Amino acid sequence: MPDVTCARCGNVRAGFERPPFPGPIGQRIVAGTCQVCWGDWLKQQTMLINHYGLNVMDPQARSFLTKNMSAYLFGAGEQAEIDTTKQGTISH
Ligand SMILES: [Zn+2]
């Protein structure tokens, strides 16, 4: 796996050979997200889905999650409230 300087944690860690997500965000993840932070996001995503009772087939729910994902990984835009309240309480 190629090493990347992670935009979220700032560490140089193993990144992705292939984008774990489609589109331009996937490219951004390959360029600057480590596997650890991606794993953290997946847990966060599950939490958001459960918290809001999201249907992941619903385009609105998907765009909500995508927005939260880029906020979570790249610090861009706003995250849903749950992100800040739950931050630091995620164990891995
Ligand atoms: Zn990271």
PDB file of the backbone (N, CA, C, O) and the ligand in Angstrom, with CONECT records:
HET     ZN  A 101       1
ATOM      1  N   MET A   1       0.835  -1.216   0.000  1.00  0.00           N
ATOM      2  CA  MET A   1       0.000   0.000   0.000  1.00  0.00           C
ATOM      3  C   MET A   1       0.863   1.256   0.000  1.00  0.00           C
ATOM      4  O   MET A   1       1.831   1.333   0.756  1.00  0.00           O
ATOM      5  N   PRO A   2       0.536   2.227  -0.820  1.00  0.00           N
ATOM      6  CA  PRO A   2       1.309   3.486  -0.815  1.00  0.00           C
ATOM      7  C   PRO A   2       1.024   4.279   0.460  1.00  0.00           C
ATOM      8  O   PRO A   2      -0.108   4.307   0.943  1.00  0.00           O
ATOM      9  N   ASP A   3       2.056   4.920   0.998  1.00  0.00           N
ATOM     10  CA  ASP A   3       1.862   5.781   2.162  1.00  0.00           C
ATOM     11  C   ASP A   3       1.297   7.128   1.731  1.00  0.00           C
ATOM     12  O   ASP A   3       1.634   7.652   0.669  1.00  0.00           O
ATOM     13  N   VAL A   4       0.439   7.670   2.569  1.00  0.00           N
ATOM     14  CA  VAL A   4      -0.098   9.008   2.301  1.00  0.00           C
ATOM     15  C   VAL A   4       0.056   9.855   3.563  1.00  0.00           C
ATOM     16  O   VAL A   4       0.083   9.334   4.678  1.00  0.00           O
ATOM     17  N   THR A   5       0.157  11.163   3.368  1.00  0.00           N
ATOM     18  CA  THR A   5       0.050  12.079   4.489  1.00  0.00           C
ATOM     19  C   THR A   5      -1.428  12.364   4.661  1.00  0.00           C
ATOM     20  O   THR A   5      -2.065  12.969   3.798  1.00  0.00           O
ATOM     21  N   CYS A   6      -1.965  11.920   5.789  1.00  0.00           N
ATOM     22  CA  CYS A   6      -3.401  11.963   5.980  1.00  0.00           C
ATOM     23  C   CYS A   6      -3.878  13.367   6.343  1.00  0.00           C
ATOM     24  O   CYS A   6      -3.329  14.017   7.233  1.00  0.00           O
ATOM     25  N   ALA A   7      -4.918  13.821   5.631  1.00  0.00           N
ATOM     26  CA  ALA A   7      -5.460  15.154   5.868  1.00  0.00           C
ATOM     27  C   ALA A   7      -6.150  15.238   7.225  1.00  0.00           C
ATOM     28  O   ALA A   7      -6.267  16.328   7.786  1.00  0.00           O
ATOM     29  N   ARG A   8      -6.603  14.120   7.758  1.00  0.00           N
ATOM     30  CA  ARG A   8      -7.355  14.152   9.004  1.00  0.00           C
ATOM     31  C   ARG A   8      -6.447  14.049  10.224  1.00  0.00           C
ATOM     32  O   ARG A   8      -6.510  14.896  11.115  1.00  0.00           O
ATOM     33  N   CYS A   9      -5.597  13.012  10.271  1.00  0.00           N
ATOM     34  CA  CYS A   9      -4.786  12.796  11.470  1.00  0.00           C
ATOM     35  C   CYS A   9      -3.383  13.371  11.334  1.00  0.00           C
ATOM     36  O   CYS A   9      -2.666  13.486  12.328  1.00  0.00           O
ATOM     37  N   GLY A  10      -2.975  13.736  10.103  1.00  0.00           N
ATOM     38  CA  GLY A  10      -1.664  14.336   9.913  1.00  0.00           C
ATOM     39  C   GLY A  10      -0.511  13.343   9.913  1.00  0.00           C
ATOM     40  O   GLY A  10       0.643  13.746   9.763  1.00  0.00           O
ATOM     41  N   ASN A  11      -0.789  12.073  10.074  1.00  0.00           N
ATOM     42  CA  ASN A  11       0.259  11.055  10.075  1.00  0.00           C
ATOM     43  C   ASN A  11       0.512  10.530   8.666  1.00  0.00           C
ATOM     44  O   ASN A  11      -0.356  10.583   7.794  1.00  0.00           O
ATOM     45  N   VAL A  12       1.721  10.024   8.472  1.00  0.00           N
ATOM     46  CA  VAL A  12       2.006   9.312   7.227  1.00  0.00           C
ATOM     47  C   VAL A  12       1.735   7.837   7.486  1.00  0.00           C
ATOM     48  O   VAL A  12       2.433   7.181   8.259  1.00  0.00           O
ATOM     49  N   ARG A  13       0.716   7.341   6.826  1.00  0.00           N
ATOM     50  CA  ARG A  13       0.278   5.976   7.063  1.00  0.00           C
ATOM     51  C   ARG A  13      -0.100   5.313   5.750  1.00  0.00           C
ATOM     52  O   ARG A  13      -0.131   5.948   4.696  1.00  0.00           O
ATOM     53  N   ALA A  14      -0.383   4.031   5.839  1.00  0.00           N
ATOM     54  CA  ALA A  14      -0.814   3.303   4.653  1.00  0.00           C
ATOM     55  C   ALA A  14      -2.118   3.880   4.115  1.00  0.00           C
ATOM     56  O   ALA A  14      -3.085   4.087   4.848  1.00  0.00           O
ATOM     57  N   GLY A  15      -2.109   4.131   2.816  1.00  0.00           N
ATOM     58  CA  GLY A  15      -3.316   4.651   2.181  1.00  0.00           C
ATOM     59  C   GLY A  15      -3.986   3.575   1.349  1.00  0.00           C
ATOM     60  O   GLY A  15      -3.940   2.390   1.679  1.00  0.00           O
ATOM     61  N   PHE A  16      -4.603   4.006   0.274  1.00  0.00           N
ATOM     62  CA  PHE A  16      -5.367   3.084  -0.561  1.00  0.00           C
ATOM     63  C   PHE A  16      -4.757   2.931  -1.938  1.00  0.00           C
ATOM     64  O   PHE A  16      -4.290   3.895  -2.543  1.00  0.00           O
ATOM     65  N   GLU A  17      -4.772   1.713  -2.416  1.00  0.00           N
ATOM     66  CA  GLU A  17      -4.332   1.431  -3.768  1.00  0.00           C
ATOM     67  C   GLU A  17      -5.438   1.858  -4.736  1.00  0.00           C
ATOM     68  O   GLU A  17      -5.185   2.429  -5.797  1.00  0.00           O
ATOM     69  N   ARG A  18      -6.657   1.562  -4.332  1.00  0.00           N
ATOM     70  CA  ARG A  18      -7.834   1.922  -5.127  1.00  0.00           C
ATOM     71  C   ARG A  18      -8.779   2.732  -4.267  1.00  0.00           C
ATOM     72  O   ARG A  18      -8.881   2.496  -3.063  1.00  0.00           O
ATOM     73  N   PRO A  19      -9.481   3.696  -4.879  1.00  0.00           N
ATOM     74  CA  PRO A  19     -10.414   4.510  -4.097  1.00  0.00           C
ATOM     75  C   PRO A  19     -11.474   3.648  -3.414  1.00  0.00           C
ATOM     76  O   PRO A  19     -12.089   2.804  -4.067  1.00  0.00           O
ATOM     77  N   PRO A  20     -11.701   3.842  -2.114  1.00  0.00           N
ATOM     78  CA  PRO A  20     -12.744   3.091  -1.430  1.00  0.00           C
ATOM     79  C   PRO A  20     -14.129   3.698  -1.653  1.00  0.00           C
ATOM     80  O   PRO A  20     -15.132   3.195  -1.144  1.00  0.00           O
ATOM     81  N   PHE A  21     -14.165   4.784  -2.419  1.00  0.00           N
ATOM     82  CA  PHE A  21     -15.404   5.515  -2.673  1.00  0.00           C
ATOM     83  C   PHE A  21     -15.329   6.036  -4.110  1.00  0.00           C
ATOM     84  O   PHE A  21     -14.254   6.423  -4.568  1.00  0.00           O
ATOM     85  N   PRO A  22     -16.473   6.049  -4.835  1.00  0.00           N
ATOM     86  CA  PRO A  22     -16.429   6.489  -6.232  1.00  0.00           C
ATOM     87  C   PRO A  22     -16.278   7.995  -6.388  1.00  0.00           C
ATOM     88  O   PRO A  22     -16.495   8.751  -5.441  1.00  0.00           O
ATOM     89  N   GLY A  23     -15.902   8.427  -7.594  1.00  0.00           N
ATOM     90  CA  GLY A  23     -15.901   9.843  -7.930  1.00  0.00           C
ATOM     91  C   GLY A  23     -14.704  10.599  -7.422  1.00  0.00           C
ATOM     92  O   GLY A  23     -13.736  10.015  -6.935  1.00  0.00           O
ATOM     93  N   PRO A  24     -14.783  11.934  -7.544  1.00  0.00           N
ATOM     94  CA  PRO A  24     -13.653  12.797  -7.161  1.00  0.00           C
ATOM     95  C   PRO A  24     -13.276  12.663  -5.683  1.00  0.00           C
ATOM     96  O   PRO A  24     -12.105  12.805  -5.329  1.00  0.00           O
ATOM     97  N   ILE A  25     -14.251  12.393  -4.827  1.00  0.00           N
ATOM     98  CA  ILE A  25     -13.938  12.236  -3.402  1.00  0.00           C
ATOM     99  C   ILE A  25     -13.061  11.007  -3.198  1.00  0.00           C
ATOM    100  O   ILE A  25     -12.147  11.018  -2.373  1.00  0.00           O
ATOM    101  N   GLY A  26     -13.340   9.959  -3.945  1.00  0.00           N
ATOM    102  CA  GLY A  26     -12.518   8.759  -3.884  1.00  0.00           C
ATOM    103  C   GLY A  26     -11.072   9.062  -4.230  1.00  0.00           C
ATOM    104  O   GLY A  26     -10.152   8.554  -3.590  1.00  0.00           O
ATOM    105  N   GLN A  27     -10.875   9.891  -5.247  1.00  0.00           N
ATOM    106  CA  GLN A  27      -9.523  10.300  -5.633  1.00  0.00           C
ATOM    107  C   GLN A  27      -8.857  11.083  -4.509  1.00  0.00           C
ATOM    108  O   GLN A  27      -7.663  10.931  -4.247  1.00  0.00           O
ATOM    109  N   ARG A  28      -9.634  11.906  -3.866  1.00  0.00           N
ATOM    110  CA  ARG A  28      -9.114  12.714  -2.764  1.00  0.00           C
ATOM    111  C   ARG A  28      -8.725  11.830  -1.588  1.00  0.00           C
ATOM    112  O   ARG A  28      -7.738  12.091  -0.901  1.00  0.00           O
ATOM    113  N   ILE A  29      -9.500  10.799  -1.366  1.00  0.00           N
ATOM    114  CA  ILE A  29      -9.204   9.859  -0.281  1.00  0.00           C
ATOM    115  C   ILE A  29      -7.894   9.134  -0.573  1.00  0.00           C
ATOM    116  O   ILE A  29      -7.061   8.968   0.318  1.00  0.00           O
ATOM    117  N   VAL A  30      -7.715   8.706  -1.812  1.00  0.00           N
ATOM    118  CA  VAL A  30      -6.468   8.046  -2.191  1.00  0.00           C
ATOM    119  C   VAL A  30      -5.287   8.995  -1.975  1.00  0.00           C
ATOM    120  O   VAL A  30      -4.222   8.580  -1.518  1.00  0.00           O
ATOM    121  N   ALA A  31      -5.488  10.270  -2.308  1.00  0.00           N
ATOM    122  CA  ALA A  31      -4.398  11.243  -2.206  1.00  0.00           C
ATOM    123  C   ALA A  31      -4.109  11.650  -0.769  1.00  0.00           C
ATOM    124  O   ALA A  31      -2.989  12.062  -0.464  1.00  0.00           O
ATOM    125  N   GLY A  32      -5.093  11.546   0.124  1.00  0.00           N
ATOM    126  CA  GLY A  32      -4.837  12.114   1.443  1.00  0.00           C
ATOM    127  C   GLY A  32      -5.657  11.581   2.598  1.00  0.00           C
ATOM    128  O   GLY A  32      -6.024  12.341   3.494  1.00  0.00           O
ATOM    129  N   THR A  33      -5.953  10.292   2.599  1.00  0.00           N
ATOM    130  CA  THR A  33      -6.636   9.709   3.755  1.00  0.00           C
ATOM    131  C   THR A  33      -5.991   8.360   4.082  1.00  0.00           C
ATOM    132  O   THR A  33      -5.792   7.527   3.197  1.00  0.00           O
ATOM    133  N   CYS A  34      -5.672   8.156   5.350  1.00  0.00           N
ATOM    134  CA  CYS A  34      -5.091   6.866   5.739  1.00  0.00           C
ATOM    135  C   CYS A  34      -6.203   5.853   5.997  1.00  0.00           C
ATOM    136  O   CYS A  34      -7.371   6.212   6.148  1.00  0.00           O
ATOM    137  N   GLN A  35      -5.820   4.607   6.044  1.00  0.00           N
ATOM    138  CA  GLN A  35      -6.813   3.548   6.249  1.00  0.00           C
ATOM    139  C   GLN A  35      -7.461   3.628   7.622  1.00  0.00           C
ATOM    140  O   GLN A  35      -8.631   3.284   7.792  1.00  0.00           O
ATOM    141  N   VAL A  36      -6.680   4.089   8.608  1.00  0.00           N
ATOM    142  CA  VAL A  36      -7.222   4.200   9.971  1.00  0.00           C
ATOM    143  C   VAL A  36      -8.376   5.200  10.011  1.00  0.00           C
ATOM    144  O   VAL A  36      -9.433   4.925  10.579  1.00  0.00           O
ATOM    145  N   CYS A  37      -8.157   6.368   9.396  1.00  0.00           N
ATOM    146  CA  CYS A  37      -9.205   7.397   9.411  1.00  0.00           C
ATOM    147  C   CYS A  37     -10.411   6.977   8.578  1.00  0.00           C
ATOM    148  O   CYS A  37     -11.552   7.286   8.922  1.00  0.00           O
ATOM    149  N   TRP A  38     -10.151   6.275   7.489  1.00  0.00           N
ATOM    150  CA  TRP A  38     -11.269   5.754   6.694  1.00  0.00           C
ATOM    151  C   TRP A  38     -12.121   4.794   7.530  1.00  0.00           C
ATOM    152  O   TRP A  38     -13.351   4.823   7.485  1.00  0.00           O
ATOM    153  N   GLY A  39     -11.428   3.943   8.294  1.00  0.00           N
ATOM    154  CA  GLY A  39     -12.143   3.022   9.181  1.00  0.00           C
ATOM    155  C   GLY A  39     -12.950   3.767  10.230  1.00  0.00           C
ATOM    156  O   GLY A  39     -14.069   3.378  10.563  1.00  0.00           O
ATOM    157  N   ASP A  40     -12.360   4.860  10.755  1.00  0.00           N
ATOM    158  CA  ASP A  40     -13.090   5.690  11.724  1.00  0.00           C
ATOM    159  C   ASP A  40     -14.334   6.296  11.089  1.00  0.00           C
ATOM    160  O   ASP A  40     -15.398   6.365  11.703  1.00  0.00           O
ATOM    161  N   TRP A  41     -14.170   6.737   9.833  1.00  0.00           N
ATOM    162  CA  TRP A  41     -15.329   7.317   9.149  1.00  0.00           C
ATOM    163  C   TRP A  41     -16.444   6.291   8.956  1.00  0.00           C
ATOM    164  O   TRP A  41     -17.623   6.610   9.108  1.00  0.00           O
ATOM    165  N   LEU A  42     -16.063   5.056   8.621  1.00  0.00           N
ATOM    166  CA  LEU A  42     -17.092   4.029   8.416  1.00  0.00           C
ATOM    167  C   LEU A  42     -17.907   3.814   9.689  1.00  0.00           C
ATOM    168  O   LEU A  42     -19.118   3.598   9.637  1.00  0.00           O
ATOM    169  N   LYS A  43     -17.211   3.876  10.852  1.00  0.00           N
ATOM    170  CA  LYS A  43     -17.933   3.740  12.125  1.00  0.00           C
ATOM    171  C   LYS A  43     -18.840   4.942  12.347  1.00  0.00           C
ATOM    172  O   LYS A  43     -19.979   4.817  12.798  1.00  0.00           O
ATOM    173  N   GLN A  44     -18.295   6.117  12.015  1.00  0.00           N
ATOM    174  CA  GLN A  44     -19.063   7.345  12.141  1.00  0.00           C
ATOM    175  C   GLN A  44     -20.298   7.310  11.237  1.00  0.00           C
ATOM    176  O   GLN A  44     -21.391   7.714  11.633  1.00  0.00           O
ATOM    177  N   GLN A  45     -20.096   6.820  10.022  1.00  0.00           N
ATOM    178  CA  GLN A  45     -21.198   6.730   9.066  1.00  0.00           C
ATOM    179  C   GLN A  45     -22.308   5.818   9.602  1.00  0.00           C
ATOM    180  O   GLN A  45     -23.491   6.143   9.505  1.00  0.00           O
ATOM    181  N   THR A  46     -21.914   4.692  10.159  1.00  0.00           N
ATOM    182  CA  THR A  46     -22.893   3.775  10.742  1.00  0.00           C
ATOM    183  C   THR A  46     -23.673   4.464  11.852  1.00  0.00           C
ATOM    184  O   THR A  46     -24.885   4.295  11.989  1.00  0.00           O
ATOM    185  N   MET A  47     -22.939   5.246  12.641  1.00  0.00           N
ATOM    186  CA  MET A  47     -23.577   5.963  13.741  1.00  0.00           C
ATOM    187  C   MET A  47     -24.592   6.974  13.212  1.00  0.00           C
ATOM    188  O   MET A  47     -25.691   7.101  13.753  1.00  0.00           O
ATOM    189  N   LEU A  48     -24.217   7.691  12.150  1.00  0.00           N
ATOM    190  CA  LEU A  48     -25.126   8.676  11.551  1.00  0.00           C
ATOM    191  C   LEU A  48     -26.360   7.984  10.969  1.00  0.00           C
ATOM    192  O   LEU A  48     -27.485   8.453  11.138  1.00  0.00           O
ATOM    193  N   ILE A  49     -26.135   6.875  10.290  1.00  0.00           N
ATOM    194  CA  ILE A  49     -27.251   6.133   9.685  1.00  0.00           C
ATOM    195  C   ILE A  49     -28.229   5.689  10.773  1.00  0.00           C
ATOM    196  O   ILE A  49     -29.444   5.813  10.621  1.00  0.00           O
ATOM    197  N   ASN A  50     -27.683   5.173  11.864  1.00  0.00           N
ATOM    198  CA  ASN A  50     -28.550   4.727  12.961  1.00  0.00           C
ATOM    199  C   ASN A  50     -29.225   5.901  13.653  1.00  0.00           C
ATOM    200  O   ASN A  50     -30.413   5.856  13.971  1.00  0.00           O
ATOM    201  N   HIS A  51     -28.442   6.956  13.880  1.00  0.00           N
ATOM    202  CA  HIS A  51     -28.953   8.118  14.595  1.00  0.00           C
ATOM    203  C   HIS A  51     -30.107   8.784  13.847  1.00  0.00           C
ATOM    204  O   HIS A  51     -31.113   9.170  14.442  1.00  0.00           O
ATOM    205  N   TYR A  52     -29.938   8.910  12.528  1.00  0.00           N
ATOM    206  CA  TYR A  52     -30.959   9.597  11.736  1.00  0.00           C
ATOM    207  C   TYR A  52     -31.914   8.631  11.049  1.00  0.00           C
ATOM    208  O   TYR A  52     -32.833   9.056  10.348  1.00  0.00           O
ATOM    209  N   GLY A  53     -31.702   7.341  11.247  1.00  0.00           N
ATOM    210  CA  GLY A  53     -32.547   6.353  10.591  1.00  0.00           C
ATOM    211  C   GLY A  53     -32.515   6.490   9.080  1.00  0.00           C
ATOM    212  O   GLY A  53     -33.553   6.458   8.419  1.00  0.00           O
ATOM    213  N   LEU A  54     -31.306   6.644   8.540  1.00  0.00           N
ATOM    214  CA  LEU A  54     -31.166   6.908   7.105  1.00  0.00           C
ATOM    215  C   LEU A  54     -31.333   5.649   6.271  1.00  0.00           C
ATOM    216  O   LEU A  54     -30.927   4.552   6.655  1.00  0.00           O
ATOM    217  N   ASN A  55     -31.953   5.856   5.108  1.00  0.00           N
ATOM    218  CA  ASN A  55     -32.018   4.814   4.102  1.00  0.00           C
ATOM    219  C   ASN A  55     -30.916   5.114   3.082  1.00  0.00           C
ATOM    220  O   ASN A  55     -30.990   6.099   2.347  1.00  0.00           O
ATOM    221  N   VAL A  56     -29.898   4.255   3.048  1.00  0.00           N
ATOM    222  CA  VAL A  56     -28.741   4.552   2.193  1.00  0.00           C
ATOM    223  C   VAL A  56     -29.051   4.486   0.695  1.00  0.00           C
ATOM    224  O   VAL A  56     -28.223   4.890  -0.121  1.00  0.00           O
ATOM    225  N   MET A  57     -30.221   3.987   0.327  1.00  0.00           N
ATOM    226  CA  MET A  57     -30.626   4.003  -1.076  1.00  0.00           C
ATOM    227  C   MET A  57     -31.250   5.351  -1.440  1.00  0.00           C
ATOM    228  O   MET A  57     -31.429   5.660  -2.618  1.00  0.00           O
ATOM    229  N   ASP A  58     -31.572   6.131  -0.445  1.00  0.00           N
ATOM    230  CA  ASP A  58     -32.184   7.431  -0.658  1.00  0.00           C
ATOM    231  C   ASP A  58     -31.111   8.447  -1.060  1.00  0.00           C
ATOM    232  O   ASP A  58     -30.154   8.671  -0.318  1.00  0.00           O
ATOM    233  N   PRO A  59     -31.277   9.069  -2.258  1.00  0.00           N
ATOM    234  CA  PRO A  59     -30.247  10.004  -2.741  1.00  0.00           C
ATOM    235  C   PRO A  59     -29.970  11.138  -1.749  1.00  0.00           C
ATOM    236  O   PRO A  59     -28.831  11.588  -1.624  1.00  0.00           O
ATOM    237  N   GLN A  60     -30.996  11.595  -1.055  1.00  0.00           N
ATOM    238  CA  GLN A  60     -30.808  12.674  -0.086  1.00  0.00           C
ATOM    239  C   GLN A  60     -29.932  12.226   1.071  1.00  0.00           C
ATOM    240  O   GLN A  60     -29.053  12.958   1.525  1.00  0.00           O
ATOM    241  N   ALA A  61     -30.188  11.010   1.540  1.00  0.00           N
ATOM    242  CA  ALA A  61     -29.384  10.459   2.631  1.00  0.00           C
ATOM    243  C   ALA A  61     -27.946  10.281   2.178  1.00  0.00           C
ATOM    244  O   ALA A  61     -27.010  10.516   2.942  1.00  0.00           O
ATOM    245  N   ARG A  62     -27.776   9.865   0.928  1.00  0.00           N
ATOM    246  CA  ARG A  62     -26.424   9.662   0.406  1.00  0.00           C
ATOM    247  C   ARG A  62     -25.675  10.972   0.303  1.00  0.00           C
ATOM    248  O   ARG A  62     -24.492  11.033   0.638  1.00  0.00           O
ATOM    249  N   SER A  63     -26.334  12.015  -0.151  1.00  0.00           N
ATOM    250  CA  SER A  63     -25.629  13.289  -0.270  1.00  0.00           C
ATOM    251  C   SER A  63     -25.323  13.853   1.125  1.00  0.00           C
ATOM    252  O   SER A  63     -24.298  14.506   1.322  1.00  0.00           O
ATOM    253  N   PHE A  64     -26.207  13.600   2.078  1.00  0.00           N
ATOM    254  CA  PHE A  64     -25.946  13.975   3.470  1.00  0.00           C
ATOM    255  C   PHE A  64     -24.685  13.274   3.984  1.00  0.00           C
ATOM    256  O   PHE A  64     -23.825  13.898   4.605  1.00  0.00           O
ATOM    257  N   LEU A  65     -24.592  11.983   3.717  1.00  0.00           N
ATOM    258  CA  LEU A  65     -23.437  11.206   4.187  1.00  0.00           C
ATOM    259  C   LEU A  65     -22.147  11.625   3.478  1.00  0.00           C
ATOM    260  O   LEU A  65     -21.079  11.690   4.087  1.00  0.00           O
ATOM    261  N   THR A  66     -22.270  11.908   2.174  1.00  0.00           N
ATOM    262  CA  THR A  66     -21.088  12.336   1.428  1.00  0.00           C
ATOM    263  C   THR A  66     -20.564  13.672   1.960  1.00  0.00           C
ATOM    264  O   THR A  66     -19.356  13.876   2.084  1.00  0.00           O
ATOM    265  N   LYS A  67     -21.491  14.567   2.268  1.00  0.00           N
ATOM    266  CA  LYS A  67     -21.098  15.865   2.829  1.00  0.00           C
ATOM    267  C   LYS A  67     -20.394  15.673   4.162  1.00  0.00           C
ATOM    268  O   LYS A  67     -19.357  16.280   4.431  1.00  0.00           O
ATOM    269  N   ASN A  68     -20.978  14.820   4.987  1.00  0.00           N
ATOM    270  CA  ASN A  68     -20.373  14.549   6.293  1.00  0.00           C
ATOM    271  C   ASN A  68     -19.024  13.850   6.152  1.00  0.00           C
ATOM    272  O   ASN A  68     -18.111  14.067   6.949  1.00  0.00           O
ATOM    273  N   MET A  69     -18.914  13.022   5.143  1.00  0.00           N
ATOM    274  CA  MET A  69     -17.662  12.327   4.922  1.00  0.00           C
ATOM    275  C   MET A  69     -16.549  13.307   4.582  1.00  0.00           C
ATOM    276  O   MET A  69     -15.458  13.215   5.143  1.00  0.00           O
ATOM    277  N   SER A  70     -16.803  14.239   3.677  1.00  0.00           N
ATOM    278  CA  SER A  70     -15.730  15.155   3.325  1.00  0.00           C
ATOM    279  C   SER A  70     -15.426  16.097   4.490  1.00  0.00           C
ATOM    280  O   SER A  70     -14.283  16.524   4.659  1.00  0.00           O
ATOM    281  N   ALA A  71     -16.446  16.425   5.297  1.00  0.00           N
ATOM    282  CA  ALA A  71     -16.183  17.228   6.490  1.00  0.00           C
ATOM    283  C   ALA A  71     -15.330  16.441   7.489  1.00  0.00           C
ATOM    284  O   ALA A  71     -14.419  16.987   8.110  1.00  0.00           O
ATOM    285  N   TYR A  72     -15.635  15.186   7.627  1.00  0.00           N
ATOM    286  CA  TYR A  72     -14.938  14.327   8.581  1.00  0.00           C
ATOM    287  C   TYR A  72     -13.485  14.098   8.164  1.00  0.00           C
ATOM    288  O   TYR A  72     -12.571  14.191   8.984  1.00  0.00           O
ATOM    289  N   LEU A  73     -13.287  13.802   6.901  1.00  0.00           N
ATOM    290  CA  LEU A  73     -11.950  13.446   6.432  1.00  0.00           C
ATOM    291  C   LEU A  73     -11.090  14.650   6.077  1.00  0.00           C
ATOM    292  O   LEU A  73      -9.877  14.639   6.283  1.00  0.00           O
ATOM    293  N   PHE A  74     -11.727  15.691   5.541  1.00  0.00           N
ATOM    294  CA  PHE A  74     -10.947  16.819   5.034  1.00  0.00           C
ATOM    295  C   PHE A  74     -11.233  18.121   5.771  1.00  0.00           C
ATOM    296  O   PHE A  74     -10.625  19.150   5.476  1.00  0.00           O
ATOM    297  N   GLY A  75     -12.139  18.080   6.708  1.00  0.00           N
ATOM    298  CA  GLY A  75     -12.466  19.291   7.461  1.00  0.00           C
ATOM    299  C   GLY A  75     -13.157  20.342   6.618  1.00  0.00           C
ATOM    300  O   GLY A  75     -13.125  21.526   6.953  1.00  0.00           O
ATOM    301  N   ALA A  76     -13.785  19.924   5.525  1.00  0.00           N
ATOM    302  CA  ALA A  76     -14.467  20.866   4.644  1.00  0.00           C
ATOM    303  C   ALA A  76     -15.953  20.867   4.940  1.00  0.00           C
ATOM    304  O   ALA A  76     -16.566  19.809   5.080  1.00  0.00           O
ATOM    305  N   GLY A  77     -16.526  22.043   5.033  1.00  0.00           N
ATOM    306  CA  GLY A  77     -17.961  22.151   5.238  1.00  0.00           C
ATOM    307  C   GLY A  77     -18.376  21.772   6.650  1.00  0.00           C
ATOM    308  O   GLY A  77     -17.545  21.618   7.544  1.00  0.00           O
ATOM    309  N   GLU A  78     -19.663  21.629   6.823  1.00  0.00           N
ATOM    310  CA  GLU A  78     -20.196  21.378   8.154  1.00  0.00           C
ATOM    311  C   GLU A  78     -20.552  19.922   8.357  1.00  0.00           C
ATOM    312  O   GLU A  78     -21.024  19.245   7.444  1.00  0.00           O
ATOM    313  N   GLN A  79     -20.323  19.462   9.550  1.00  0.00           N
ATOM    314  CA  GLN A  79     -20.739  18.112   9.904  1.00  0.00           C
ATOM    315  C   GLN A  79     -22.050  18.192  10.673  1.00  0.00           C
ATOM    316  O   GLN A  79     -22.378  19.215  11.272  1.00  0.00           O
ATOM    317  N   ALA A  80     -22.777  17.109  10.642  1.00  0.00           N
ATOM    318  CA  ALA A  80     -23.990  17.039  11.441  1.00  0.00           C
ATOM    319  C   ALA A  80     -23.618  17.140  12.916  1.00  0.00           C
ATOM    320  O   ALA A  80     -22.497  16.824  13.315  1.00  0.00           O
ATOM    321  N   GLU A  81     -24.562  17.576  13.696  1.00  0.00           N
ATOM    322  CA  GLU A  81     -24.317  17.830  15.114  1.00  0.00           C
ATOM    323  C   GLU A  81     -23.713  16.642  15.857  1.00  0.00           C
ATOM    324  O   GLU A  81     -22.861  16.797  16.733  1.00  0.00           O
ATOM    325  N   ILE A  82     -24.172  15.472  15.487  1.00  0.00           N
ATOM    326  CA  ILE A  82     -23.738  14.275  16.200  1.00  0.00           C
ATOM    327  C   ILE A  82     -22.215  14.114  16.148  1.00  0.00           C
ATOM    328  O   ILE A  82     -21.606  13.569  17.068  1.00  0.00           O
ATOM    329  N   ASP A  83     -21.610  14.599  15.053  1.00  0.00           N
ATOM    330  CA  ASP A  83     -20.167  14.466  14.914  1.00  0.00           C
ATOM    331  C   ASP A  83     -19.414  15.105  16.063  1.00  0.00           C
ATOM    332  O   ASP A  83     -18.478  14.517  16.607  1.00  0.00           O
ATOM    333  N   THR A  84     -19.822  16.308  16.432  1.00  0.00           N
ATOM    334  CA  THR A  84     -19.095  17.017  17.476  1.00  0.00           C
ATOM    335  C   THR A  84     -19.420  16.429  18.856  1.00  0.00           C
ATOM    336  O   THR A  84     -18.545  16.350  19.718  1.00  0.00           O
ATOM    337  N   THR A  85     -20.650  16.027  19.058  1.00  0.00           N
ATOM    338  CA  THR A  85     -21.007  15.501  20.375  1.00  0.00           C
ATOM    339  C   THR A  85     -20.376  14.140  20.635  1.00  0.00           C
ATOM    340  O   THR A  85     -20.069  13.784  21.772  1.00  0.00           O
ATOM    341  N   LYS A  86     -20.191  13.384  19.549  1.00  0.00           N
ATOM    342  CA  LYS A  86     -19.673  12.035  19.727  1.00  0.00           C
ATOM    343  C   LYS A  86     -18.156  11.980  19.552  1.00  0.00           C
ATOM    344  O   LYS A  86     -17.534  10.952  19.820  1.00  0.00           O
ATOM    345  N   GLN A  87     -17.565  13.086  19.103  1.00  0.00           N
ATOM    346  CA  GLN A  87     -16.147  13.066  18.829  1.00  0.00           C
ATOM    347  C   GLN A  87     -15.354  12.736  20.083  1.00  0.00           C
ATOM    348  O   GLN A  87     -15.603  13.286  21.155  1.00  0.00           O
ATOM    349  N   GLY A  88     -14.401  11.835  19.932  1.00  0.00           N
ATOM    350  CA  GLY A  88     -13.588  11.457  21.083  1.00  0.00           C
ATOM    351  C   GLY A  88     -14.163  10.296  21.848  1.00  0.00           C
ATOM    352  O   GLY A  88     -13.484   9.721  22.699  1.00  0.00           O
ATOM    353  N   THR A  89     -15.393   9.938  21.569  1.00  0.00           N
ATOM    354  CA  THR A  89     -16.003   8.832  22.300  1.00  0.00           C
ATOM    355  C   THR A  89     -15.953   7.540  21.480  1.00  0.00           C
ATOM    356  O   THR A  89     -16.327   6.468  21.955  1.00  0.00           O
ATOM    357  N   ILE A  90     -15.475   7.675  20.222  1.00  0.00           N
ATOM    358  CA  ILE A  90     -15.395   6.481  19.383  1.00  0.00           C
ATOM    359  C   ILE A  90     -14.152   5.678  19.781  1.00  0.00           C
ATOM    360  O   ILE A  90     -13.040   6.205  19.776  1.00  0.00           O
ATOM    361  N   SER A  91     -14.341   4.458  20.109  1.00  0.00           N
ATOM    362  CA  SER A  91     -13.182   3.620  20.432  1.00  0.00           C
ATOM    363  C   SER A  91     -12.888   2.687  19.275  1.00  0.00           C
ATOM    364  O   SER A  91     -13.798   2.194  18.609  1.00  0.00           O
ATOM    365  N   HIS A  92     -11.611   2.450  19.045  1.00  0.00           N
ATOM    366  CA  HIS A  92     -11.266   1.524  17.967  1.00  0.00           C
ATOM    367  C   HIS A  92     -10.005   0.754  18.265  1.00  0.00           C
ATOM    368  O   HIS A  92      -9.578  -0.068  17.455  1.00  0.00           O
TER     369      HIS A  92
HETATM  370 ZN    ZN A 101      -5.488   9.472   9.157  1.00  0.00          ZN2+
END
